[in-house]
Amino acid sequence: MKETLRYGFILGTICIVAGGLLAGINFLTKPRIIAQAQAEEESALKEVMPEGESFEPAKKENGVIYYRVRDKEGKYIGAAFKASGKGYSSAVDTLAGMSPDGQIIAVKVLSQNETPGLGANVVEPPFTGQFAGKNIQDLEGVQAITGATISSKAVIDSVREKGKEIFELIKDEK
């Protein structure tokens, strides 16, 4: 009995020390992790709206809905928005840039966990490049990837639906 208590005490002490170390490391690295995430988001926004100089978040109570994009002179040139759709094996999160008249500038896949070699190809430029210049109302001419129609459809449908919603919000913006 005495030995069981001793082992329990040793194990408890190890757990407390390990938990404390993890909490300390999390406290020290959290600002850097947040800064890195913001830098990645800024880079992705620049990719989908290359002429954008400032990205002003349009917020609602539950977070950012889209980003108002302005050029060097401060002129409104469009919006960037995040969209998410259910792919074959995971959610596929995208970021899209759209001009005020509803034309897609670019689409970038932010995260996905689709099947390597098939659904994972939605991140490649031959697929995402098809969106450029298309009207958000229909996205005609965007072809799904052979063997990855569910993943492709997730991107196409999510961008179309979220884009239509954002277009209704921005159509009167200047």
C-alpha positions in Angstrom: 0.0 0.0 0.0 2.8 2.3 0.9 4.6 1.7 -2.4 1.4 2.4 -4.4 1.0 5.8 -2.7 4.6 6.6 -3.4 4.2 5.7 -7.1 1.0 7.8 -7.2 2.8 10.8 -5.6 5.7 10.5 -8.1 3.3 10.2 -11.1 1.2 13.2 -9.8 4.4 15.3 -9.4 5.5 14.5 -12.9 2.1 15.4 -14.3 2.1 18.8 -12.4 5.6 19.7 -13.6 4.9 18.7 -17.2 1.6 20.6 -17.2 3.3 23.7 -15.7 6.0 23.5 -18.4 3.5 23.2 -21.2 1.5 26.2 -19.8 4.7 28.2 -19.5 5.8 27.5 -23.0 2.3 28.2 -24.3 2.3 31.6 -22.5 5.7 32.5 -24.0 4.9 31.4 -27.6 1.3 32.6 -27.9 2.1 36.2 -29.1 4.5 34.8 -31.7 1.9 32.3 -32.9 -0.7 35.0 -33.2 1.7 37.3 -35.1 2.6 34.4 -37.5 -1.1 33.7 -38.2 -1.7 37.3 -38.9 1.3 37.5 -41.3 0.0 34.4 -43.1 -3.5 35.9 -43.4 -2.0 39.2 -44.8 0.0 37.2 -47.3 -3.0 35.2 -48.4 -5.0 38.5 -48.8 -2.3 40.0 -51.0 -2.4 36.8 -53.1 -6.1 37.0 -53.8 -6.2 40.8 -54.2 -2.7 41.7 -55.5 -3.5 45.4 -56.0 -4.9 45.8 -52.5 -2.9 48.0 -50.1 -5.2 47.9 -47.1 -7.6 45.2 -45.9 -10.2 46.5 -43.5 -12.3 43.8 -41.8 -16.1 44.2 -42.0 -17.2 42.6 -38.7 -20.4 41.3 -37.2 -20.9 40.1 -33.7 -19.5 36.6 -34.5 -16.4 37.9 -36.3 -15.1 39.0 -39.7 -17.5 38.6 -42.6 -15.2 39.9 -45.3 -12.4 42.4 -45.9 -12.9 45.7 -47.7 -9.9 46.1 -50.0 -8.5 49.5 -50.9 -5.6 50.4 -53.3 -2.7 52.8 -52.7 -4.9 55.9 -53.2 -7.6 54.6 -50.7 -10.0 53.7 -53.5 -12.3 50.8 -52.8 -11.4 48.0 -55.3 -13.3 45.0 -53.9 -13.6 42.5 -51.1 -11.8 39.4 -49.9 -13.8 36.7 -48.1 -13.3 33.2 -46.6 -15.5 30.3 -47.6 -15.6 26.8 -46.4 -17.2 23.7 -47.9 -17.3 20.0 -47.0 -15.0 18.0 -49.2 -14.6 14.2 -49.5 -12.7 13.8 -46.2 -12.5 17.2 -44.6 -13.6 20.8 -44.7 -11.9 22.8 -47.5 -11.3 26.4 -46.5 -10.7 29.0 -49.2 -10.0 32.7 -49.5 -11.3 34.6 -52.5 -10.9 38.1 -53.9 -13.8 39.8 -55.7 -14.1 43.1 -57.5 -17.1 45.4 -56.8 -18.9 44.1 -60.0 -18.8 40.5 -58.8 -15.8 39.2 -60.8 -13.5 36.8 -59.0 -9.9 38.1 -58.9 -8.3 34.9 -57.4 -9.0 32.0 -55.1 -6.6 30.4 -52.7 -7.2 27.2 -50.7 -6.1 27.9 -47.1 -6.5 24.5 -45.6 -7.7 21.0 -46.6 -7.1 17.4 -45.7 -8.3 15.7 -48.8 -6.9 12.6 -50.4 -3.3 13.1 -51.5 -2.9 13.0 -55.3 -6.7 13.5 -55.9 -8.7 15.9 -53.8 -5.6 17.6 -52.5 -5.1 18.9 -56.0 -7.7 21.6 -55.3 -4.8 23.8 -54.0 -3.0 23.7 -57.4 -3.0 26.7 -59.8 -4.6 24.7 -62.7 -7.7 24.4 -60.6 -7.7 27.6 -58.6 -6.7 29.6 -61.6 -10.0 28.8 -63.4 -11.8 31.2 -61.0 -10.1 34.3 -62.2 -12.3 36.6 -64.2 -15.5 34.5 -63.6 -18.7 36.1 -62.4 -19.7 35.1 -58.9 -23.3 34.6 -59.9 -22.6 31.4 -61.9 -18.9 30.5 -62.0 -19.5 28.9 -65.4 -16.5 27.2 -67.0 -14.8 26.1 -63.7 -14.1 22.4 -64.3 -13.9 19.9 -61.5 -10.7 17.8 -61.1 -11.1 14.3 -62.5 -11.4 11.8 -59.6 -11.9 14.6 -57.1 -15.3 16.0 -58.0 -16.5 16.1 -54.4 -13.5 18.2 -53.3 -13.7 20.4 -56.4 -17.4 20.9 -55.9 -16.8 21.9 -52.3 -14.5 24.7 -53.4 -16.8 25.8 -56.3 -20.0 25.7 -54.3 -18.6 27.4 -51.1 -17.0 30.2 -53.1 -20.2 30.7 -55.2 -22.5 30.8 -52.1 -20.4 32.9 -49.9 -19.5 35.2 -52.9 -23.2 35.8 -53.6 -23.8 36.7 -50.0 -20.8 39.1 -49.9 -21.8 40.6 -53.3 -25.2 41.6 -51.9 -23.4 43.3 -49.0 -20.8 45.2 -51.1 -22.7 46.2 -54.2 -23.4 49.7 -52.9 -20.0 50.3 -51.4 -17.6 52.9 -52.7 
